[in-house]
Amino acid sequence: MTRYVCRVAYDGTAFSGYQVQANGRTVQTAFEQSLKKLHKGVVVESKASGRTDAGVHAKGQMIQFDSELGIALENWPIALNAVLPPDVAVMAVATVPDDFHVRYDTTGKEYRYRILRGRQKDVFRRNYTYQPFPLITDVEAMRAAAGHLLGTHDFTSFCSPRTDVVDKVRTITEVEIVEEADELLLRYRGSGFLYQMVRILTGTLVEVGQGKRPPDSVKDILTAKDRDAAGPTAPGHGLYLWDVFYDTDLFKKGT
């Protein structure tokens, strides 16, 4: 039995999230159905580096599974992509030790959030960017607010109350706001992120950019440890799980 880990990209538009649900199409179900096809009807369980909500996309989700199939490593992406639906793609596959855990062995993650600026509606980007109104007029204020998020904090105010996680202390190492043509790209990197944390951070920074709250208010939001103190939860369709980090480069010898 060999343990494999895959870097997986998916368009979250038509999915009800990552994790298997009783009702609704999910990425995990699609992936495990594909494994079942390759294993001639045998159920193969998988694990992911984390869950994503409905509509959320991924460029670098990590998924592991165990298999006895004698498929050459370089052929695993070809085999999986042949049976996966068109909105899911395996980008790379590597072998890992038997004690490797795709979720618990992570050292950090990067998320990106795309915001469409301007008044003109874009039907071709509606599922991949968030277009907030009123318009964002002060990007520098957003950058100033983002600076208060850096470091180790209790992010209770930026976490959905529907989580069962008790310890809400996390470390954010980078928050970058890049202006790209008619979009803003918000890039978050940190040790880990709570349920809906990136979306709440984004919703709060958007309010700063709209002039609804001052940059320094972020310090008070962190201190409050109260979800009601922060801004709204930005919609899922602008969010991308971009990369997941480990102590070593898992794909250095992979495909």
MARRO-378868 format. One record per atom (N, C-alpha, C): atom name; x, y, z. Coordinates in Angstrom, 2 decimals, padded with zeros to 5 digits. Layout:
N
R atomo       x       y       z
R    CA       X       Y       Z
...
END
This chain:
255
R atomo       x       y       z
R     N  000.85 -001.20  000.00
R    CA  000.00  000.00  000.00
R     C  000.88  001.25  000.00
R     N  000.60  002.14 -000.89
R    CA  001.36  003.38 -001.01
R     C  000.47  004.58 -000.71
R     N  001.02  005.54  000.00
R    CA  000.26  006.76  000.28
R     C  000.64  007.84 -000.74
R     N -000.37  008.43 -001.36
R    CA -000.17  009.47 -002.36
R     C -000.79  010.78 -001.88
R     N -000.21  011.88 -002.32
R    CA -000.80  013.19 -002.09
R     C -000.88  013.91 -003.43
R     N -002.00  014.57 -003.66
R    CA -002.25  015.25 -004.93
R     C -002.43  016.75 -004.69
R     N -001.90  017.55 -005.61
R    CA -002.27  018.96 -005.65
R     C -003.44  019.07 -006.62
R     N -004.56  019.59 -006.13
R    CA -005.80  019.57 -006.89
R     C -006.36  020.98 -007.05
R     N -006.79  021.28 -008.27
R    CA -007.47  022.55 -008.55
R     C -008.93  022.25 -008.85
R     N -009.80  023.16 -008.43
R    CA -011.21  023.00 -008.80
R     C -011.93  024.33 -008.86
R     N -012.90  024.36 -009.74
R    CA -013.82  025.48 -009.86
R     C -014.98  025.19 -008.92
R     N -015.12  025.98 -007.88
R    CA -016.11  025.67 -006.86
R     C -017.53  026.07 -007.19
R     N -017.76  026.64 -008.37
R    CA -019.07  027.21 -008.71
R     C -020.22  026.23 -008.53
R     N -020.05  025.02 -009.03
R    CA -021.14  024.05 -009.02
R     C -021.08  023.08 -007.84
R     N -020.20  023.36 -006.87
R    CA -020.07  022.49 -005.71
R     C -020.69  023.12 -004.47
R     N -021.23  022.28 -003.61
R    CA -021.80  022.73 -002.33
R     C -020.74  022.77 -001.25
R     N -019.49  022.75 -001.64
R    CA -018.37  022.74 -000.70
R     C -017.48  021.55 -000.95
R     N -016.44  021.40 -000.11
R    CA -015.52  020.29 -000.30
R     C -016.03  019.00  000.32
R     N -016.44  019.04  001.58
R    CA -016.72  017.83  002.34
R     C -018.02  017.15  001.91
R     N -018.01  015.82  001.98
R    CA -019.18  015.02  001.64
R     C -020.41  015.49  002.42
R     N -021.52  015.61  001.71
R    CA -022.79  016.01  002.32
R     C -023.88  015.04  001.89
R     N -024.92  014.97  002.72
R    CA -026.04  014.09  002.38
R     C -026.75  014.57  001.12
R     N -026.88  015.87  000.98
R    CA -027.51  016.45 -000.20
R     C -026.58  017.53 -000.76
R     N -026.30  017.44 -002.02
R    CA -025.43  018.43 -002.64
R     C -024.17  017.81 -003.20
R     N -023.74  018.33 -004.32
R    CA -022.52  017.87 -005.00
R     C -021.31  018.46 -004.30
R     N -020.32  017.63 -003.98
R    CA -019.13  018.10 -003.28
R     C -017.86  017.63 -003.99
R     N -016.77  018.32 -003.72
R    CA -015.49  017.97 -004.33
R     C -015.01  016.62 -003.82
R     N -015.14  016.37 -002.53
R    CA -014.70  015.10 -001.96
R     C -015.43  013.92 -002.60
R     N -016.73  014.07 -002.77
R    CA -017.50  013.00 -003.41
R     C -017.02  012.76 -004.83
R     N -016.81  013.82 -005.59
R    CA -016.35  013.69 -006.98
R     C -014.99  013.00 -007.02
R     N -014.09  013.38 -006.10
R    CA -012.75  012.80 -006.09
R     C -012.80  011.32 -005.71
R     N -013.59  010.99 -004.69
R    CA -013.65  009.59 -004.25
R     C -014.40  008.71 -005.24
R     N -015.35  009.26 -005.96
R    CA -016.00  008.50 -007.02
R     C -015.01  008.16 -008.13
R     N -014.11  009.09 -008.41
R    CA -013.08  008.84 -009.42
R     C -012.10  007.77 -008.96
R     N -011.73  007.81 -007.67
R    CA -010.86  006.76 -007.13
R     C -011.55  005.41 -007.21
R     N -012.84  005.39 -006.94
R    CA -013.60  004.14 -006.99
R     C -013.60  003.55 -008.40
R     N -013.71  004.40 -009.41
R    CA -013.66  003.93 -010.80
R     C -012.31  003.30 -011.12
R     N -011.24  003.97 -010.68
R    CA -009.90  003.44 -010.96
R     C -009.64  002.15 -010.21
R     N -010.28  001.98 -009.06
R    CA -010.07  000.78 -008.24
R     C -011.17 -000.27 -008.47
R     N -011.83 -000.18 -009.61
R    CA -012.82 -001.20 -010.03
R     C -013.92 -001.42 -009.00
R     N -014.46 -000.33 -008.47
R    CA -015.59 -000.43 -007.56
R     C -015.23 -000.47 -006.09
R     N -013.96 -000.54 -005.76
R    CA -013.53 -000.56 -004.37
R     C -013.54  000.87 -003.83
R     N -014.13  001.07 -002.66
R    CA -014.18  002.40 -002.05
R     C -012.81  002.76 -001.48
R     N -012.31  003.93 -001.87
R    CA -011.03  004.45 -001.37
R     C -011.29  005.79 -000.71
R     N -010.97  005.88  000.56
R    CA -011.19  007.13  001.29
R     C -010.06  008.12  001.02
R     N -010.38  009.39  001.12
R    CA -009.39  010.44  000.93
R     C -009.45  011.42  002.10
R     N -008.38  012.18  002.25
R    CA -008.33  013.25  003.25
R     C -007.80  014.50  002.56
R     N -008.25  015.66  003.01
R    CA -007.83  016.93  002.41
R     C -007.15  017.81  003.44
R     N -006.42  018.78  002.96
R    CA -005.72  019.71  003.87
R     C -006.70  020.60  004.61
R     N -007.92  020.72  004.11
R    CA -008.94  021.52  004.76
R     C -010.19  021.57  003.90
R     N -011.27  022.07  004.48
R    CA -012.54  022.16  003.76
R     C -012.67  023.53  003.11
R     N -013.42  023.57  002.04
R    CA -013.80  024.85  001.45
R     C -015.33  024.88  001.34
R     N -015.87  026.09  001.45
R    CA -017.33  026.27  001.43
R     C -017.87  026.26  000.01
R     N -019.18  026.31 -000.09
R    CA -019.84  026.37 -001.39
R     C -019.34  027.57 -002.19
R     N -019.02  027.32 -003.45
R    CA -018.58  028.39 -004.34
R     C -017.12  028.73 -004.27
R     N -016.41  028.27 -003.23
R    CA -015.00  028.59 -003.07
R     C -014.16  027.73 -004.01
R     N -013.15  028.34 -004.60
R    CA -012.30  027.66 -005.58
R     C -010.97  027.22 -004.94
R     N -010.23  026.40 -005.65
R    CA -008.90  026.00 -005.18
R     C -007.94  025.91 -006.35
R     N -006.76  026.39 -006.12
R    CA -005.65  026.23 -007.05
R     C -004.67  025.18 -006.54
R     N -004.62  025.04 -005.20
R    CA -003.65  024.12 -004.63
R     C -004.16  023.36 -003.43
R     N -005.38  022.84 -003.51
R    CA -005.88  021.95 -002.46
R     C -005.02  020.68 -002.44
R     N -004.76  020.14 -001.26
R    CA -003.98  018.91 -001.13
R     C -004.88  017.78 -000.64
R     N -004.83  016.66 -001.37
R    CA -005.67  015.51 -001.05
R     C -004.79  014.26 -001.02
R     N -004.97  013.42  000.01
R    CA -004.20  012.19  000.09
R     C -005.11  010.97  000.03
R     N -004.54  009.86 -000.41
R    CA -005.24  008.57 -000.41
R     C -004.20  007.46 -000.44
R     N -004.62  006.26 -000.08
R    CA -003.76  005.08 -000.12
R     C -004.23  004.16 -001.24
R     N -003.28  003.55 -001.93
R    CA -003.64  002.66 -003.04
R     C -002.60  001.57 -003.23
R     N -003.09  000.42 -003.71
R    CA -002.21 -000.69 -004.07
R     C -002.05 -000.81 -005.58
R     N -002.66  000.08 -006.35
R    CA -002.57  000.00 -007.80
R     C -001.13  000.24 -008.27
R     N -000.74 -000.47 -009.29
R    CA  000.62 -000.35 -009.81
R     C  000.74  000.69 -010.90
R     N  000.16  001.85 -010.69
R    CA  000.24  002.93 -011.66
R     C  001.52  003.72 -011.42
R     N  002.30  003.96 -012.48
R    CA  003.53  004.74 -012.34
R     C  003.18  006.14 -011.83
R     N  004.05  006.71 -011.01
R    CA  003.77  008.00 -010.39
R     C  003.42  009.07 -011.42
R     N  004.17  009.10 -012.52
R    CA  003.92  010.13 -013.53
R     C  002.60  009.94 -014.27
R     N  002.01  008.76 -014.13
R    CA  000.74  008.49 -014.82
R     C -000.49  008.71 -013.94
R     N -000.27  008.92 -012.64
R    CA -001.42  009.12 -011.76
R     C -002.26  010.35 -012.13
R     N -001.65  011.51 -012.44
R    CA -002.50  012.64 -012.85
R     C -003.31  012.34 -014.11
R     N -002.72  011.63 -015.04
R    CA -003.41  011.28 -016.28
R     C -004.60  010.38 -015.98
R     N -004.36  009.37 -015.14
R    CA -005.42  008.41 -014.82
R     C -006.56  009.09 -014.07
R     N -006.23  009.92 -013.09
R    CA -007.28  010.58 -012.30
R     C -008.05  011.60 -013.14
R     N -007.35  012.39 -013.93
R    CA -008.02  013.40 -014.73
R     C -008.93  012.80 -015.80
R     N -008.64  011.58 -016.18
R    CA -009.47  010.91 -017.18
R     C -010.85  010.56 -016.63
R     N -010.97  010.44 -015.31
R    CA -012.25  010.04 -014.71
R     C -012.86  011.14 -013.82
R     N -012.13  012.21 -013.59
R    CA -012.66  013.33 -012.81
R     C -013.57  014.20 -013.67
R     N -014.53  014.90 -013.05
R    CA -015.38  015.83 -013.81
R     C -014.55  017.01 -014.32
R     N -015.04  017.75 -015.29
R    CA -014.24  018.82 -015.91
R     C -013.92  019.99 -015.00
R     N -014.60  020.13 -013.87
R    CA -014.31  021.25 -012.97
R     C -013.37  020.86 -011.83
R     N -012.72  019.70 -011.94
R    CA -011.70  019.27 -010.99
R     C -010.51  018.73 -011.77
R     N -009.30  019.11 -011.36
R    CA -008.10  018.65 -012.07
R     C -006.98  018.37 -011.08
R     N -006.32  017.23 -011.26
R    CA -005.13  016.90 -010.47
R     C -003.93  017.50 -011.19
R     N -003.21  018.36 -010.49
R    CA -002.08  019.06 -011.10
R     C -000.76  018.32 -010.90
R     N -000.64  017.58 -009.79
R    CA  000.59  016.86 -009.49
R     C  000.30  015.79 -008.46
R     N  001.12  014.74 -008.47
R    CA  000.98  013.64 -007.51
R     C  002.37  013.27 -006.99
R     N  002.46  012.99 -005.70
R    CA  003.71  012.56 -005.09
R     C  003.44  011.44 -004.10
R     N  004.44  010.64 -003.83
R    CA  004.35  009.65 -002.77
R     C  004.86  010.27 -001.48
R     N  004.28  009.85 -000.35
R    CA  004.66  010.38  000.96
R     C  004.78  009.22  001.94
R     N  005.43  009.42  003.08
R    CA  005.53  008.34  004.08
R     C  004.16  007.94  004.61
R     N  004.09  006.73  005.14
R    CA  002.82  006.19  005.64
R     C  002.24  007.00  006.80
R     N  003.09  007.71  007.54
R    CA  002.60  008.49  008.67
R     C  002.30  009.95  008.30
R     N  002.41  010.28  007.03
R    CA  002.11  011.64  006.59
R     C  000.61  011.91  006.70
R     N  000.26  013.11  007.16
R    CA -001.15  013.51  007.21
R     C -001.29  014.85  006.53
R     N -002.09  014.88  005.49
R    CA -002.20  016.05  004.63
R     C -002.74  017.28  005.36
R     N -003.49  017.07  006.42
R    CA -004.04  018.19  007.18
R     C -003.17  018.58  008.36
R     N -002.80  017.59  009.18
R    CA -002.12  017.90  010.43
R     C -000.63  018.21  010.25
R     N -000.05  017.89  009.10
R    CA  001.36  018.16  008.87
R     C  001.60  019.49  008.15
R     N  000.57  020.27  007.92
R    CA  000.76  021.54  007.23
R     C  001.52  022.53  008.12
R     N  002.30  023.40  007.48
R    CA  002.99  024.46  008.20
R     C  002.40  025.83  007.88
R     N  001.50  025.89  006.91
R    CA  000.87  027.16  006.57
R     C  000.05  027.03  005.30
R     N -000.73  028.09  005.03
R    CA -001.56  028.12  003.83
R     C -001.57  029.52  003.24
R     N -001.89  029.57  001.97
R    CA -002.10  030.86  001.31
R     C -003.47  030.87  000.64
R     N -004.24  031.90  000.94
R    CA -005.52  032.14  000.28
R     C -005.44  033.43 -000.51
R     N -006.19  033.48 -001.59
R    CA -006.29  034.71 -002.36
R     C -007.77  035.04 -002.58
R     N -008.02  036.35 -002.60
R    CA -009.40  036.81 -002.79
R     C -009.40  037.88 -003.89
R     N -010.27  037.69 -004.88
R    CA -010.34  038.61 -006.02
R     C -011.57  039.52 -005.90
R     N -011.33  040.81 -006.01
R    CA -012.39  041.81 -005.93
R     C -012.43  042.59 -007.24
R     N -013.58  042.65 -007.83
R    CA -013.77  043.41 -009.07
R     C -014.19  044.84 -008.72
R     N -013.46  045.80 -009.25
R    CA -013.75  047.20 -008.99
R     C -014.55  047.80 -010.15
R     N -015.27  048.85 -009.89
R    CA -016.04  049.51 -010.93
R     C -017.51  049.18 -010.86
R     N -018.30  049.95 -011.60
R    CA -019.76  049.82 -011.56
R     C -020.29  048.84 -012.60
R     N -019.53  048.60 -013.67
R    CA -020.01  047.77 -014.75
R     C -020.04  046.30 -014.35
R     N -021.18  045.68 -014.48
R    CA -021.33  044.26 -014.17
R     C -020.61  043.42 -015.22
R     N -019.89  042.41 -014.78
R    CA -019.16  041.52 -015.69
R     C -019.72  040.10 -015.52
R     N -020.52  039.67 -016.47
R    CA -021.17  038.35 -016.34
R     C -020.16  037.22 -016.44
R     N -019.00  037.47 -017.04
R    CA -018.03  036.40 -017.23
R     C -017.13  036.20 -016.00
R     N -017.17  037.14 -015.06
R    CA -016.37  037.01 -013.84
R     C -017.24  036.94 -012.60
R     N -018.54  036.82 -012.78
R    CA -019.44  036.87 -011.63
R     C -019.23  035.72 -010.66
R     N -018.72  034.57 -011.15
R    CA -018.50  033.41 -010.28
R     C -017.08  033.35 -009.73
R     N -016.24  034.31 -010.09
R    CA -014.82  034.23 -009.75
R     C -014.28  035.49 -009.07
R     N -015.10  036.53 -008.99
R    CA -014.72  037.76 -008.29
R     C -015.92  038.28 -007.52
R     N -015.63  039.08 -006.50
R    CA -016.67  039.76 -005.72
R     C -016.68  041.23 -006.13
R     N -017.85  041.75 -006.46
R    CA -017.98  043.13 -006.87
R     C -018.80  043.89 -005.83
R     N -018.11  044.52 -004.85
R    CA -018.84  045.17 -003.76
R     C -019.33  046.58 -004.13
R     N -020.44  046.95 -003.53
R    CA -020.97  048.32 -003.63
R     C -021.31  048.77 -002.21
R     N -021.02  050.04 -001.84
R    CA -020.40  051.09 -002.65
R     C -019.00  050.70 -003.11
R     N -018.46  051.46 -004.05
R    CA -017.15  051.16 -004.60
R     C -016.05  051.39 -003.57
R     N -014.97  050.65 -003.73
R    CA -013.78  050.85 -002.91
R     C -013.04  052.07 -003.43
R     N -012.79  053.03 -002.56
R    CA -012.15  054.28 -002.97
R     C -010.79  054.51 -002.32
R     N -010.45  053.74 -001.29
R    CA -009.21  053.99 -000.55
R     C -008.46  052.68 -000.29
R     N -007.63  052.30 -001.24
R    CA -006.85  051.06 -001.11
R     C -005.77  051.22 -000.05
R     N -005.21  052.41  000.06
R    CA -004.16  052.63  001.06
R     C -004.69  052.44  002.47
R     N -005.93  052.84  002.70
R    CA -006.54  052.60  004.01
R     C -006.68  051.11  004.27
R     N -007.02  050.34  003.26
R    CA -007.11  048.89  003.40
R     C -005.75  048.30  003.77
R     N -004.69  048.81  003.14
R    CA -003.35  048.31  003.44
R     C -002.96  048.65  004.88
R     N -003.33  049.83  005.32
R    CA -003.04  050.22  006.70
R     C -003.78  049.31  007.67
R     N -005.04  049.01  007.38
R    CA -005.83  048.12  008.22
R     C -005.24  046.72  008.24
R     N -004.81  046.25  007.08
R    CA -004.24  044.90  006.97
R     C -002.99  044.75  007.83
R     N -002.24  045.84  008.00
R    CA -001.04  045.77  008.82
R     C -001.31  045.38  010.26
R     N -002.49  045.72  010.76
R    CA -002.86  045.37  012.14
R     C -003.17  043.88  012.30
R     N -003.35  043.19  011.19
R    CA -003.69  041.77  011.24
R     C -002.44  040.89  011.34
R     N -001.29  041.46  011.03
R    CA -000.06  040.67  011.02
R     C  000.34  040.26  012.43
R     N  000.91  039.07  012.52
R    CA  001.35  038.56  013.81
R     C  000.38  037.54  014.38
R     N  000.59  037.20  015.64
R    CA -000.21  036.18  016.32
R     C -001.30  036.86  017.15
R     N -002.54  036.50  016.87
R    CA -003.68  037.11  017.56
R     C -004.76  036.07  017.81
R     N -005.66  036.39  018.70
R    CA -006.90  035.64  018.85
R     C -007.88  036.21  017.81
R     N -008.25  035.41  016.83
R    CA -009.08  035.87  015.72
R     C -010.55  035.50  015.90
R     N -011.01  035.44  017.15
R    CA -012.41  035.12  017.42
R     C -013.36  036.04  016.65
R     N -013.04  037.32  016.57
R    CA -013.91  038.27  015.88
R     C -014.01  038.01  014.39
R     N -013.01  037.30  013.85
R    CA -012.96  037.03  012.42
R     C -013.26  035.57  012.10
R     N -014.03  034.94  012.96
R    CA -014.37  033.53  012.78
R     C -015.87  033.34  012.90
R     N -016.43  032.49  012.06
R    CA -017.84  032.19  012.16
R     C -018.15  031.54  013.51
R     N -019.22  031.95  014.17
R    CA -019.59  031.32  015.45
R     C -020.04  029.87  015.28
R     N -020.21  029.43  014.06
R    CA -020.65  028.05  013.81
R     C -019.51  027.05  013.88
R     N -018.31  027.49  014.21
R    CA -017.18  026.57  014.33
R     C -017.19  025.88  015.69
R     N -016.60  024.69  015.73
R    CA -016.43  023.99  017.01
R     C -014.99  024.09  017.50
R     N -014.17  024.87  016.82
R    CA -012.77  025.06  017.22
R     C -012.71  025.97  018.45
R     N -012.00  025.53  019.48
R    CA -011.91  026.29  020.72
R     C -010.77  027.31  020.66
R     N -009.60  026.86  020.26
R    CA -008.42  027.73  020.20
R     C -008.46  028.54  018.89
R     N -008.67  029.83  019.01
R    CA -008.79  030.69  017.83
R     C -007.57  031.59  017.63
R     N -006.47  031.20  018.22
R    CA -005.22  031.93  018.03
R     C -004.54  031.44  016.75
R     N -004.24  032.36  015.87
R    CA -003.57  032.05  014.61
R     C -002.51  033.11  014.33
R     N -001.59  032.79  013.42
R    CA -000.54  033.73  013.03
R     C -000.66  034.05  011.55
R     N -000.80  035.32  011.23
R    CA -000.80  035.78  009.84
R     C  000.55  036.41  009.54
R     N  001.23  035.92  008.54
R    CA  002.57  036.40  008.21
R     C  002.57  037.41  007.07
R     N  001.57  037.35  006.20
R    CA  001.51  038.29  005.09
R     C  000.07  038.62  004.73
R     N -000.20  039.89  004.50
R    CA -001.43  040.33  003.86
R     C -001.02  041.35  002.80
R     N -001.18  040.99  001.56
R    CA -000.78  041.85  000.45
R     C -002.02  042.22 -000.37
R     N -002.13  043.50 -000.70
R    CA -003.24  043.96 -001.53
R     C -002.65  044.52 -002.82
R     N -002.92  043.85 -003.92
R    CA -002.32  044.18 -005.21
R     C -003.39  044.72 -006.15
R     N -003.10  045.82 -006.80
R    CA -004.01  046.38 -007.79
R     C -003.64  045.84 -009.16
R     N -004.57  045.10 -009.76
R    CA -004.35  044.47 -011.06
R     C -005.47  044.90 -012.01
R     N -005.17  045.85 -012.90
R    CA -006.17  046.35 -013.85
R     C -007.42  046.79 -013.08
R     N -008.55  046.16 -013.34
R    CA -009.79  046.55 -012.66
R     C -010.11  045.64 -011.48
R     N -009.11  044.94 -010.95
R    CA -009.31  044.07 -009.81
R     C -008.37  044.41 -008.66
R     N -008.78  044.03 -007.47
R    CA -007.90  043.99 -006.31
R     C -007.67  042.53 -005.96
R     N -006.42  042.17 -005.74
R    CA -006.08  040.82 -005.29
R     C -005.60  040.91 -003.86
R     N -006.31  040.25 -002.96
R    CA -005.92  040.20 -001.55
R     C -005.28  038.84 -001.31
R     N -004.04  038.86 -000.86
R    CA -003.29  037.63 -000.64
R     C -003.00  037.48  000.85
R     N -003.46  036.37  001.41
R    CA -003.29  036.09  002.85
R     C -002.40  034.85  003.00
R     N -001.39  034.95  003.86
R    CA -000.57  033.79  004.16
R     C -000.41  033.69  005.68
R     N -000.57  032.48  006.21
R    CA -000.45  032.32  007.65
R     C -000.33  030.88  008.07
R     N -000.25  030.67  009.38
R    CA -000.06  029.32  009.93
R     C -001.30  028.46  009.75
R     N -002.45  029.10  009.67
R    CA -003.71  028.40  009.50
R     C -004.84  029.40  009.61
R     N -006.03  029.00  009.17
R    CA -007.15  029.93  009.14
R     C -008.40  029.26  009.68
R     N -009.19  030.03  010.42
R    CA -010.42  029.54  011.02
R     C -011.55  029.52  009.99
R     N -012.67  028.95  010.40
R    CA -013.83  028.83  009.52
R     C -014.32  030.22  009.08
R     N -014.31  030.45  007.80
R    CA -014.73  031.70  007.15
R     C -013.86  032.90  007.53
R     N -012.69  032.65  008.10
R    CA -011.83  033.73  008.55
R     C -011.40  034.65  007.42
R     N -010.95  034.10  006.30
R    CA -010.48  034.94  005.20
R     C -011.61  035.77  004.63
R     N -012.80  035.20  004.56
R    CA -013.94  035.94  004.02
R     C -014.37  037.08  004.94
R     N -014.27  036.87  006.26
R    CA -014.62  037.93  007.21
R     C -013.53  039.01  007.22
R     N -012.27  038.60  007.16
R    CA -011.19  039.57  007.03
R     C -011.41  040.44  005.79
R     N -011.76  039.80  004.69
R    CA -011.97  040.54  003.43
R     C -013.15  041.48  003.55
R     N -014.26  041.01  004.10
R    CA -015.43  041.86  004.26
R     C -015.13  043.09  005.10
R     N -014.28  042.91  006.11
R    CA -013.91  044.03  006.98
R     C -013.00  045.01  006.24
R     N -012.01  044.48  005.52
R    CA -011.11  045.36  004.76
R     C -011.86  046.11  003.66
R     N -012.86  045.47  003.06
R    CA -013.67  046.16  002.06
R     C -014.38  047.35  002.69
R     N -014.92  047.19  003.88
R    CA -015.58  048.31  004.55
R     C -014.60  049.45  004.82
R     N -013.37  049.12  005.15
R    CA -012.35  050.15  005.33
R     C -012.13  050.89  004.01
R     N -012.01  050.13  002.92
R    CA -011.80  050.74  001.61
R     C -012.98  051.57  001.14
R     N -014.16  051.27  001.65
R    CA -015.37  052.03  001.31
R     C -015.54  053.26  002.20
R     N -014.68  053.40  003.20
R    CA -014.79  054.52  004.12
R     C -015.78  054.32  005.24
R     N -016.24  053.08  005.43
R    CA -017.25  052.81  006.47
R     C -016.64  052.65  007.85
R     N -015.35  052.35  007.91
R    CA -014.67  052.22  009.19
R     C -013.20  052.59  009.00
R     N -012.56  053.17  010.04
R    CA -011.15  053.57  009.91
R     C -010.21  052.37  010.01
R     N -009.01  052.50  009.46
R    CA -008.04  051.39  009.52
R     C -007.74  050.91  010.93
R     N -007.63  051.85  011.88
R    CA -007.27  051.48  013.25
R     C -008.36  050.67  013.95
R     N -009.56  050.65  013.39
R    CA -010.65  049.90  014.03
R     C -010.35  048.41  014.08
R     N -009.45  047.95  013.22
R    CA -009.10  046.53  013.21
R     C -008.52  046.11  014.56
R     N -007.75  047.00  015.18
R    CA -007.19  046.68  016.50
R     C -008.29  046.46  017.53
R     N -009.31  047.29  017.48
R    CA -010.43  047.15  018.42
R     C -011.24  045.89  018.13
R     N -011.36  045.53  016.85
R    CA -012.10  044.32  016.48
R     C -011.40  043.09  017.05
R     N -010.09  043.04  016.93
R    CA -009.32  041.92  017.48
R     C -009.51  041.83  019.00
R     N -009.45  042.96  019.66
R    CA -009.57  043.00  021.12
R     C -010.96  042.56  021.58
R     N -011.97  042.89  020.78
R    CA -013.36  042.60  021.17
R     C -013.65  041.11  021.28
R     N -013.01  040.30  020.47
R    CA -013.27  038.85  020.43
R     C -014.77  038.58  020.28
R     N -015.35  039.30  019.33
R    CA -016.80  039.25  019.11
R     C -017.06  039.34  017.61
R     N -017.68  038.31  017.06
R    CA -017.94  038.30  015.62
R     C -018.71  039.53  015.16
R     N -019.61  040.04  015.97
R    CA -020.42  041.19  015.59
R     C -019.60  042.47  015.43
R     N -018.37  042.47  015.94
R    CA -017.54  043.67  015.84
R     C -016.91  043.81  014.45
R     N -016.79  042.71  013.73
R    CA -016.13  042.73  012.42
R     C -017.13  043.00  011.30
R     N -016.62  043.09  010.11
R    CA -017.45  043.37  008.94
R     C -018.18  042.13  008.45
R     N -018.88  042.25  007.33
R    CA -019.65  041.12  006.79
R     C -018.74  040.02  006.23
R     N -019.31  038.86  006.04
R    CA -018.60  037.75  005.43
R     C -018.67  037.90  003.92
R     N -017.53  038.13  003.28
R    CA -017.50  038.28  001.83
R     C -017.94  036.97  001.18
R     N -018.56  037.03  000.01
R    CA -019.07  035.81 -000.62
R     C -017.96  034.83 -001.01
R     N -018.32  033.55 -001.05
R    CA -017.34  032.50 -001.29
R     C -016.73  032.52 -002.68
R     N -017.45  033.03 -003.68
R    CA -016.99  032.86 -005.06
R     C -015.76  033.71 -005.41
R     N -015.36  034.64 -004.53
R    CA -014.15  035.40 -004.79
R     C -012.91  034.78 -004.16
R     N -013.09  033.68 -003.41
R    CA -012.02  033.10 -002.61
R     C -011.38  031.88 -003.29
R     N -010.05  031.80 -003.15
R    CA -009.27  030.69 -003.71
R     C -008.31  030.15 -002.65
R     N -008.35  028.84 -002.41
R    CA -007.31  028.19 -001.63
R     C -006.13  028.04 -002.58
R     N -005.11  028.84 -002.39
R    CA -004.06  028.96 -003.40
R     C -002.93  027.95 -003.22
R     N -002.51  027.76 -001.96
R    CA -001.38  026.85 -001.74
R     C -001.39  026.37 -000.30
R     N -000.79  025.21 -000.09
R    CA -000.65  024.61  001.24
R     C  000.81  024.25  001.40
R     N  001.38  024.55  002.56
R    CA  002.82  024.40  002.77
R     C  003.12  023.30  003.78
R     N  004.26  022.63  003.53
R    CA  004.76  021.58  004.41
R     C  006.26  021.82  004.63
R     N  006.85  021.04  005.52
R    CA  008.27  021.22  005.82
R     C  009.16  020.96  004.62
R     N  008.70  020.10  003.73
R    CA  009.48  019.78  002.53
R     C  008.63  020.00  001.29
R     N  009.27  020.13  000.15
R    CA  008.58  020.25 -001.12
R     C  008.12  018.85 -001.56
R     N  006.85  018.58 -001.38
R    CA  006.35  017.22 -001.64
R     C  006.47  016.82 -003.11
R     N  006.47  017.79 -003.98
R    CA  006.41  017.48 -005.42
R     C  007.74  017.68 -006.13
R     N  008.79  017.84 -005.38
R    CA  010.10  018.05 -005.99
R     C  010.48  016.89 -006.88
R     N  010.09  015.67 -006.47
R    CA  010.36  014.48 -007.28
R     C  009.10  013.92 -007.90
R     N  008.00  014.67 -007.76
R    CA  006.73  014.22 -008.32
R     C  006.59  014.67 -009.75
R     N  005.32  014.73 -010.21
R    CA  005.08  015.08 -011.61
R     C  005.08  016.57 -011.77
END
